[in-house]
Amino acid sequence: MHTGSEAATISHLRATPRDWLALAVIALPCLVYAMDLTVLNLAVPHLALDLAPSASQLLWIIDIYGFMVAGTLMLMGTLGDRIGRRKLLLIGAAAFACASGLAALARTAEQLILARALLGIAGATLAPSTLSLIRNIFLDDRQRTFAIGVWIACFSSGAALGPLVGGVILTYFAWNVVFLAAIPVMIGLLVLGPVLLPEFRDEEAGRLDLLSAAQSILAALALIYGMKHIAEHGVGGESLAAIALGLIVGAFFVARQKRLADPMIDLALFRNPGLGAALGINVTAMLGAMGIFVFISQYLQLVLGMSPMEAGLWTAPSGLCFAMGSMATPVLVRRWRPVDVLSTGLILATLGFALLTRLDAGAPLPVLMGAIPLICLGLAPVGTITTDLVMRLAPPERAGAASAVSETSFEFGGALGIAVLGSLVAASYRVAMQDVAPPGIPPELLDPALRTLDAAVINAAKLPEAVAAPLLEAAHAAFGRALDHAALACVAATLFALLIARARLRRA
């Protein structure tokens, strides 16, 4: 039985109808943020056929977005604390719409990489702004957990809509039109945001540290450049120099954070075993979740020969399962310990990734339909449980910075997954194709085909069917084996996340 003062306090903490309308507005950028990524996954084979990028350029097109988001999220979290989280969200929405237009106008791989980088910087304003608004709007613990579940589910719903919207667009229009889908959603946010969203800012927010942001971006990009160069060309001086540069700049970044009175990343937060473990789980779990679906989409279209609409329908259950799992998580953690819910999910995801190694065993679609629900339902609790834990441990006045740390771990894990798995797939494909030499194929057509599946499909179309068939058969088999290696890497990453959860989160 609550006393009168306790009841008044509880009533004060409860969200109002206007707060729930604000959550609906916050859902808009989350939806398009995820939709933009999954739409691109479906469009990758088409833009590859049109722009003919190298293996390295194709990977940069896909994951430069994630690395720019991860590299600037901390900066945007601090900026939101200073100028106001609603204001930053609206600025980011306008910038995202403009960058989407630039991506749609891209005519070369280099132009698209630049546009995607600008999209990443604009996208970095969205996640910390929306999550910190949720932290300040929903003061009741249970309602905040539910709101975060809705927030995560919006990302998942966007991921589910992406293949469907992308399939429709790619059936009737060119690949660059997929970027235009984000523009009307962002315009809707610009119209409704000032009316329904409250403003929050921290009057004692720290200063903006542009040098730290530049160091974090340079370190990540240099390391990934070295990895991609090794995958495409093998170990060499250029790749080793890039990796060394990334490690050196990363060391300077960490040293600077320890020295600053108001660092971009408060390393002291990582001393809390629960927060550090949550962030580690985010990175390792998302490594497989974000990376593997890029290559599944390529497999469906370039190996199995599906249309964009067919591929979109076959991959759409991924987002639906994520959404269902995210919404079910708040209910599950009321009955069982969060660490047990999280561990069970990671076990399911591990089984799903293991099942993907059988994708090329003669019945790919039944295998895919078995693997996708296991992976997505298994990984769905990760975002809700770890994000809620991070936000509980962070002081309210640091909500923007804390949400940026949490979202950075997701984005960095996803971008790292695309980079690592992409490099692994590229290297595995190149090794598998190195001894392939079908007769009658000119070197200028054969050499690119030995490096990427996209080039093999493009150049096979220029050859007589009798000559093209052996090349395509070898390329499809090589890509299938490369996808097996990527799935095994996902198994290892998810098992590592499970070990972190069992070892470090049981007390938290």
C-alpha positions as CSV (number, residue, x, y, z in Angstrom):
1,M,0.0,0.0,0.0
2,H,1.4,3.4,-1.0
3,T,1.3,6.4,1.3
4,G,-0.1,9.7,-0.1
5,S,3.4,11.1,-0.7
6,E,4.6,7.9,-2.4
7,A,1.5,7.9,-4.6
8,A,2.1,11.5,-5.6
9,T,5.7,10.7,-6.4
10,I,4.8,7.7,-8.5
11,S,2.1,9.8,-10.3
12,H,4.6,12.5,-11.0
13,L,7.0,10.0,-12.6
14,R,4.4,8.4,-14.8
15,A,4.4,9.5,-18.5
16,T,1.6,11.6,-19.9
17,P,-0.2,11.0,-23.2
18,R,1.9,13.8,-24.7
19,D,5.0,11.9,-23.6
20,W,3.8,8.8,-25.5
21,L,3.1,11.0,-28.6
22,A,6.7,12.3,-28.3
23,L,7.9,8.7,-28.3
24,A,6.0,8.2,-31.6
25,V,7.7,11.2,-33.1
26,I,11.1,9.9,-31.8
27,A,10.3,6.6,-33.6
28,L,10.4,8.4,-37.0
29,P,14.2,8.9,-37.3
30,C,14.9,5.5,-35.7
31,L,12.7,3.9,-38.4
32,V,14.4,5.6,-41.3
33,Y,17.9,5.2,-39.8
34,A,17.6,1.4,-39.9
35,M,15.6,1.3,-43.1
36,D,18.4,3.2,-44.9
37,L,20.9,0.5,-44.0
38,T,18.8,-2.5,-45.0
39,V,17.7,-0.8,-48.2
40,L,21.3,-0.4,-49.1
41,N,22.0,-4.1,-48.4
42,L,19.4,-5.0,-51.0
43,A,20.7,-2.4,-53.5
44,V,24.4,-3.5,-53.2
45,P,24.3,-5.9,-56.1
46,H,22.7,-3.3,-58.3
47,L,25.0,-0.4,-57.5
48,A,27.9,-2.8,-57.9
49,L,26.8,-3.7,-61.4
50,D,26.3,0.0,-62.2
51,L,29.3,1.7,-60.6
52,A,31.7,-1.3,-60.9
53,P,33.5,-0.6,-57.7
54,S,36.5,-2.6,-56.5
55,A,36.1,-5.0,-53.6
56,S,37.6,-2.4,-51.3
57,Q,35.4,0.4,-52.6
58,L,32.3,-1.7,-52.3
59,L,33.0,-2.4,-48.6
60,W,33.7,1.4,-48.1
61,I,30.3,2.2,-49.6
62,I,28.6,-0.2,-47.2
63,D,30.4,0.6,-43.9
64,I,31.8,4.1,-44.2
65,Y,28.3,5.1,-42.8
66,G,28.7,3.1,-39.7
67,F,32.3,4.2,-39.0
68,M,31.4,7.9,-39.4
69,V,28.4,7.4,-37.1
70,A,30.6,5.6,-34.5
71,G,33.4,8.2,-34.8
72,T,31.1,11.2,-34.2
73,L,28.5,9.9,-31.9
74,M,30.4,11.0,-28.8
75,L,30.8,14.4,-30.2
76,M,27.1,14.6,-31.0
77,G,26.1,13.4,-27.6
78,T,28.1,16.3,-26.0
79,L,26.8,18.7,-28.6
80,G,23.2,17.7,-27.8
81,D,23.8,18.3,-24.1
82,R,25.1,21.8,-24.9
83,I,22.7,23.1,-27.5
84,G,19.6,21.0,-26.6
85,R,18.7,17.4,-27.7
86,R,15.6,18.4,-29.7
87,K,17.5,21.1,-31.6
88,L,20.3,18.7,-32.5
89,L,17.8,16.1,-33.6
90,L,16.1,18.5,-35.9
91,I,19.4,19.7,-37.3
92,G,20.4,16.1,-37.9
93,A,17.1,15.3,-39.6
94,A,17.6,18.2,-42.1
95,A,21.2,17.2,-42.8
96,F,20.2,13.5,-43.2
97,A,17.6,14.5,-45.9
98,C,20.2,16.6,-47.8
99,A,22.9,13.9,-47.6
100,S,20.3,11.4,-48.9
101,G,19.7,13.6,-51.9
102,L,23.5,13.7,-52.5
103,A,23.7,9.9,-52.3
104,A,20.9,9.6,-54.9
105,L,22.8,11.8,-57.2
106,A,26.1,9.9,-57.0
107,R,27.5,8.7,-60.3
108,T,30.8,7.2,-59.2
109,A,31.9,4.9,-56.3
110,E,34.0,7.8,-54.8
111,Q,31.0,10.1,-54.9
112,L,28.8,7.6,-53.2
113,I,31.4,6.9,-50.5
114,L,31.6,10.6,-49.7
115,A,27.8,10.9,-49.6
116,R,27.6,7.9,-47.3
117,A,30.2,9.5,-45.0
118,L,28.1,12.7,-44.8
119,L,25.0,10.5,-44.1
120,G,27.0,8.9,-41.2
121,I,27.8,12.3,-39.7
122,A,24.1,13.3,-39.9
123,G,23.0,10.0,-38.6
124,A,25.2,10.3,-35.6
125,T,22.9,13.1,-34.4
126,L,19.8,10.9,-34.4
127,A,20.5,8.1,-32.0
128,P,22.0,9.9,-29.0
129,S,19.3,12.7,-29.3
130,T,16.4,10.2,-29.4
131,L,17.7,8.0,-26.6
132,S,18.6,10.9,-24.3
133,L,15.2,12.4,-24.9
134,I,13.7,9.0,-23.8
135,R,15.9,9.0,-20.7
136,N,14.6,12.5,-19.7
137,I,10.9,12.0,-20.7
138,F,10.3,8.6,-19.1
139,L,11.3,8.8,-15.4
140,D,9.5,5.7,-14.2
141,D,11.9,2.7,-14.5
142,R,9.3,0.3,-15.9
143,Q,8.0,2.8,-18.5
144,R,11.5,3.7,-19.5
145,T,12.4,0.1,-20.1
146,F,9.3,-0.3,-22.2
147,A,10.1,2.9,-24.1
148,I,13.6,1.7,-24.8
149,G,12.1,-1.5,-26.1
150,V,9.9,0.5,-28.4
151,W,13.0,2.5,-29.5
152,I,14.9,-0.7,-30.3
153,A,11.8,-2.2,-32.0
154,C,11.6,0.9,-34.3
155,F,15.1,0.2,-35.5
156,S,14.0,-3.4,-36.1
157,S,10.8,-2.4,-37.9
158,G,12.9,-0.1,-40.1
159,A,15.1,-3.0,-40.9
160,A,12.1,-5.1,-41.7
161,L,10.6,-2.4,-44.0
162,G,13.9,-1.8,-45.7
163,P,13.9,-4.9,-47.8
164,L,10.2,-4.5,-48.7
165,V,10.5,-0.9,-49.6
166,G,13.8,-1.5,-51.4
167,G,12.4,-4.5,-53.3
168,V,9.5,-2.3,-54.6
169,I,11.8,0.6,-55.5
170,L,14.4,-1.6,-57.2
171,T,11.8,-3.4,-59.2
172,Y,10.7,-0.2,-60.9
173,F,13.5,2.3,-60.4
174,A,17.3,2.5,-60.4
175,W,19.3,1.8,-57.2
176,N,19.9,5.4,-56.3
177,V,16.2,6.0,-55.8
178,V,16.4,4.0,-52.5
179,F,18.1,6.9,-50.8
180,L,15.2,9.2,-51.5
181,A,12.9,7.2,-49.2
182,A,14.4,8.8,-46.2
183,I,13.6,12.4,-47.2
184,P,9.8,12.5,-46.6
185,V,10.3,10.8,-43.2
186,M,12.8,13.4,-42.1
187,I,10.5,16.2,-43.4
188,G,7.8,14.7,-41.1
189,L,10.1,14.9,-38.2
190,L,11.0,18.5,-38.9
191,V,7.3,19.4,-38.9
192,L,6.2,17.4,-35.8
193,G,9.3,17.7,-33.7
194,P,9.0,21.3,-32.6
195,V,5.4,20.8,-31.6
196,L,5.6,17.5,-29.6
197,L,9.2,17.1,-28.4
198,P,10.3,18.8,-25.2
199,E,13.8,20.4,-25.1
200,F,16.5,19.2,-22.7
201,R,20.0,20.5,-22.3
202,D,22.8,20.2,-19.7
203,E,23.8,23.7,-18.5
204,E,27.2,22.2,-17.4
205,A,27.9,20.2,-20.5
206,G,31.5,19.7,-21.4
207,R,33.3,21.4,-24.3
208,L,33.3,19.9,-27.8
209,D,36.5,18.0,-28.4
210,L,37.0,18.0,-32.2
211,L,40.6,16.7,-32.0
212,S,39.4,13.6,-30.1
213,A,36.7,13.0,-32.7
214,A,39.1,13.3,-35.5
215,Q,41.5,10.9,-33.8
216,S,38.8,8.3,-33.3
217,I,37.7,8.5,-36.9
218,L,41.3,8.4,-38.3
219,A,42.2,5.4,-36.1
220,A,39.2,3.4,-37.1
221,L,39.4,4.2,-40.8
222,A,43.2,3.5,-41.0
223,L,42.8,0.1,-39.3
224,I,39.9,-0.9,-41.6
225,Y,41.7,0.4,-44.7
226,G,44.6,-1.9,-43.8
227,M,42.3,-4.9,-43.3
228,K,40.5,-4.2,-46.6
229,H,43.8,-3.8,-48.5
230,I,45.0,-7.2,-47.2
231,A,41.8,-8.8,-48.2
232,E,42.0,-7.5,-51.7
233,H,45.7,-7.5,-52.4
234,G,47.4,-9.6,-49.7
235,V,49.8,-8.4,-47.0
236,G,52.0,-5.6,-48.1
237,G,53.7,-2.4,-47.0
238,E,50.7,-0.2,-47.6
239,S,48.4,-2.3,-45.5
240,L,50.8,-2.7,-42.7
241,A,51.5,1.0,-42.6
242,A,47.8,1.8,-42.4
243,I,47.3,-0.6,-39.5
244,A,50.3,0.8,-37.7
245,L,49.0,4.4,-38.2
246,G,45.6,3.3,-36.8
247,L,47.1,1.8,-33.7
248,I,49.4,4.8,-33.1
249,V,46.5,7.3,-33.5
250,G,44.3,5.1,-31.3
251,A,46.9,5.1,-28.6
252,F,47.1,8.9,-28.7
253,F,43.3,9.0,-28.5
254,V,43.2,6.9,-25.3
255,A,46.1,8.9,-23.8
256,R,44.3,12.2,-24.6
257,Q,41.0,10.9,-22.9
258,K,43.0,10.1,-19.7
259,R,44.5,13.6,-19.7
260,L,41.5,15.7,-20.4
261,A,39.4,17.1,-17.5
262,D,36.3,16.7,-19.7
263,P,37.1,13.8,-22.1
264,M,35.0,12.8,-25.1
265,I,34.8,9.3,-23.7
266,D,34.9,9.1,-19.9
267,L,37.1,6.0,-19.5
268,A,36.2,5.9,-15.8
269,L,32.8,4.6,-16.8
270,F,34.4,1.4,-18.0
271,R,35.6,0.7,-14.5
272,N,32.1,-0.3,-13.7
273,P,32.0,-4.0,-14.6
274,G,28.4,-4.0,-15.6
275,L,28.7,-1.0,-18.0
276,G,32.0,-2.3,-19.5
277,A,30.5,-5.7,-20.1
278,A,27.3,-4.3,-21.6
279,L,29.4,-2.3,-24.2
280,G,31.6,-5.3,-24.9
281,I,28.5,-7.5,-25.6
282,N,27.1,-4.8,-27.9
283,V,30.2,-4.8,-30.0
284,T,30.6,-8.6,-30.3
285,A,26.9,-9.4,-30.7
286,M,26.4,-6.7,-33.4
287,L,29.5,-7.8,-35.3
288,G,27.6,-10.7,-36.8
289,A,24.1,-9.2,-36.8
290,M,25.0,-6.3,-39.1
291,G,27.6,-7.9,-41.3
292,I,26.0,-11.2,-42.3
293,F,22.9,-9.8,-43.9
294,V,24.8,-7.8,-46.5
295,F,26.3,-11.0,-47.9
296,I,23.0,-13.0,-47.6
297,S,21.4,-10.3,-49.9
298,Q,24.3,-10.7,-52.4
299,Y,23.9,-14.5,-52.2
300,L,20.2,-14.4,-52.9
301,Q,20.5,-12.1,-55.9
302,L,23.9,-12.9,-57.5
303,V,24.1,-16.6,-56.7
304,L,20.4,-17.7,-56.6
305,G,19.4,-15.2,-59.2
306,M,16.5,-13.7,-57.3
307,S,14.9,-10.3,-58.2
308,P,15.1,-7.5,-55.6
309,M,11.5,-8.0,-54.6
310,E,12.1,-11.8,-54.0
311,A,15.2,-11.1,-52.0
312,G,13.5,-8.5,-50.0
313,L,10.6,-10.8,-49.1
314,W,13.0,-13.6,-48.1
315,T,15.0,-11.3,-45.8
316,A,12.1,-9.2,-44.4
317,P,11.5,-11.7,-41.5
318,S,14.8,-10.6,-40.1
319,G,13.4,-7.2,-39.1
320,L,10.1,-8.6,-38.0
321,C,11.8,-11.1,-35.7
322,F,14.0,-8.3,-34.2
323,A,10.9,-6.2,-33.6
324,M,9.1,-9.1,-31.9
325,G,12.1,-10.0,-29.8
326,S,12.7,-6.4,-28.7
327,M,9.0,-5.9,-27.7
328,A,9.0,-9.2,-25.8
329,T,12.2,-8.5,-23.9
330,P,10.6,-6.1,-21.2
331,V,8.1,-8.8,-20.5
332,L,10.7,-11.6,-20.3
333,V,13.0,-9.7,-17.9
334,R,10.1,-9.3,-15.4
335,R,9.9,-13.1,-15.1
336,W,13.6,-14.1,-15.5
337,R,16.9,-12.5,-14.7
338,P,18.1,-10.2,-17.6
339,V,21.4,-12.1,-17.8
340,D,19.5,-15.4,-18.3
341,V,17.3,-13.9,-21.0
342,L,20.4,-12.4,-22.7
343,S,22.3,-15.7,-22.5
344,T,19.4,-17.7,-23.9
345,G,19.2,-15.3,-26.8
346,L,22.9,-15.5,-27.5
347,I,22.7,-19.3,-27.6
348,L,19.9,-19.2,-30.1
349,A,21.8,-16.7,-32.2
350,T,24.9,-19.0,-32.2
351,L,22.8,-21.9,-33.4
352,G,21.4,-19.7,-36.2
353,F,24.8,-18.6,-37.4
354,A,26.0,-22.2,-37.3
355,L,23.0,-23.2,-39.4
356,L,24.0,-20.6,-42.0
357,T,27.1,-22.7,-42.8
358,R,24.7,-25.2,-44.5
359,L,23.3,-22.5,-46.8
360,D,25.0,-23.9,-49.8
361,A,24.2,-27.5,-49.1
362,G,21.5,-28.0,-51.7
363,A,18.4,-26.5,-49.9
364,P,19.4,-22.8,-49.2
365,L,16.0,-21.3,-48.7
366,P,14.8,-23.7,-45.9
367,V,18.2,-23.3,-44.2
368,L,17.8,-19.5,-44.5
369,M,14.3,-19.5,-43.0
370,G,15.5,-21.6,-40.1
371,A,18.6,-19.4,-39.5
372,I,17.1,-16.0,-39.7
373,P,14.5,-16.4,-36.8
374,L,17.1,-17.9,-34.6
375,I,19.6,-15.1,-35.2
376,C,17.2,-12.3,-35.0
377,L,15.1,-13.5,-32.0
378,G,18.3,-14.4,-30.3
379,L,20.0,-11.1,-30.7
380,A,16.9,-8.9,-30.1
381,P,17.2,-8.8,-26.3
382,V,20.8,-7.5,-26.5
383,G,19.9,-3.9,-27.4
384,T,17.1,-3.5,-24.9
385,I,18.9,-5.1,-21.9
386,T,22.3,-3.6,-22.4
387,T,21.0,-0.1,-23.3
388,D,18.7,-0.1,-20.2
389,L,21.6,-1.1,-18.1
390,V,23.9,1.6,-19.4
391,M,21.2,4.3,-18.9
392,R,20.5,3.1,-15.4
393,L,24.2,3.4,-14.5
394,A,24.7,6.8,-16.1
395,P,23.7,10.0,-14.1
396,P,20.8,11.8,-15.7
397,E,22.9,14.9,-16.5
398,R,25.1,12.8,-18.7
399,A,22.3,11.1,-20.5
400,G,23.4,12.4,-23.9
401,A,27.0,11.2,-23.5
402,A,25.9,7.9,-22.0
403,S,23.5,7.2,-24.9
404,A,26.3,8.1,-27.3
405,V,28.6,5.6,-25.6
406,S,26.0,2.9,-25.8
407,E,25.0,3.6,-29.4
408,T,28.7,3.9,-30.4
409,S,29.3,0.4,-29.3
410,F,26.4,-0.8,-31.5
411,E,27.5,1.2,-34.5
412,F,31.2,0.3,-34.1
413,G,30.3,-3.4,-33.7
414,G,28.1,-3.3,-36.8
415,A,30.6,-1.4,-38.9
416,L,33.4,-3.6,-37.6
417,G,31.3,-6.6,-38.5
418,I,30.8,-5.4,-42.1
419,A,34.5,-4.6,-42.4
420,V,35.8,-7.8,-40.8
421,L,33.3,-10.1,-42.5
422,G,33.7,-8.2,-45.7
423,S,37.4,-8.6,-45.7
424,L,37.1,-12.2,-44.8
425,V,34.6,-12.9,-47.6
426,A,36.8,-10.9,-50.1
427,A,39.9,-12.8,-49.1
428,S,38.2,-16.2,-49.0
429,Y,36.7,-15.6,-52.5
430,R,40.0,-14.4,-53.9
431,V,41.9,-17.5,-52.5
432,A,39.2,-19.9,-53.8
433,M,39.3,-18.3,-57.3
434,Q,43.1,-18.0,-57.6
435,D,43.4,-21.3,-59.6
436,V,40.3,-20.8,-61.7
437,A,41.2,-20.2,-65.4
438,P,38.4,-21.3,-67.7
439,P,39.6,-21.2,-71.4
440,G,38.4,-18.6,-73.8
441,I,38.1,-15.7,-71.3
442,P,40.2,-12.5,-72.1
443,P,42.4,-11.5,-69.1
444,E,40.7,-8.1,-68.9
445,L,37.5,-9.9,-68.1
446,L,38.9,-12.8,-66.0
447,D,41.1,-10.8,-63.6
448,P,38.3,-8.7,-62.1
449,A,36.1,-11.8,-61.9
450,L,38.7,-13.5,-59.8
451,R,38.5,-10.7,-57.2
452,T,34.8,-10.1,-56.7
453,L,31.5,-11.9,-57.4
454,D,30.0,-8.7,-58.8
455,A,32.7,-8.5,-61.4
456,A,32.2,-12.2,-62.2
457,V,28.5,-11.7,-62.9
458,I,29.1,-8.5,-64.9
459,N,31.8,-10.0,-67.1
460,A,30.0,-13.4,-67.5
461,A,27.2,-11.5,-69.2
462,K,29.6,-10.3,-71.8
463,L,30.7,-13.8,-72.7
464,P,29.1,-16.7,-74.7
465,E,27.0,-18.9,-72.5
466,A,29.4,-21.9,-72.9
467,V,32.3,-19.9,-71.8
468,A,30.5,-18.0,-69.0
469,A,29.0,-21.0,-67.3
470,P,32.2,-22.5,-65.8
471,L,33.2,-19.0,-64.6
472,L,29.9,-18.4,-62.9
473,E,29.8,-21.9,-61.4
474,A,33.3,-21.4,-59.9
475,A,32.4,-17.9,-58.6
476,H,29.1,-19.1,-57.0
477,A,31.0,-21.9,-55.3
478,A,33.7,-19.6,-54.1
479,F,31.2,-17.1,-52.7
480,G,29.3,-19.9,-50.9
481,R,32.5,-21.0,-49.2
482,A,33.3,-17.4,-48.3
483,L,29.9,-17.1,-46.7
484,D,30.5,-20.2,-44.7
485,H,33.7,-18.7,-43.3
486,A,31.8,-15.5,-42.4
487,A,29.1,-17.5,-40.6
488,L,31.7,-19.3,-38.5
489,A,33.3,-16.0,-37.6
490,C,29.8,-14.9,-36.4
491,V,29.6,-18.1,-34.3
492,A,32.9,-17.2,-32.6
493,A,31.9,-13.6,-31.9
494,T,28.5,-14.5,-30.5
495,L,30.0,-17.2,-28.2
496,F,32.4,-14.5,-26.9
497,A,29.5,-12.2,-26.2
498,L,27.9,-15.1,-24.2
499,L,31.1,-15.6,-22.2
500,I,31.1,-11.9,-21.3
501,A,27.5,-12.0,-20.2
502,R,27.9,-15.1,-18.0
503,A,31.2,-13.9,-16.5
504,R,30.5,-10.1,-16.0
505,L,26.7,-9.5,-15.9
506,R,25.6,-12.0,-13.3
507,R,26.0,-9.6,-10.5
508,A,25.1,-6.5,-12.4
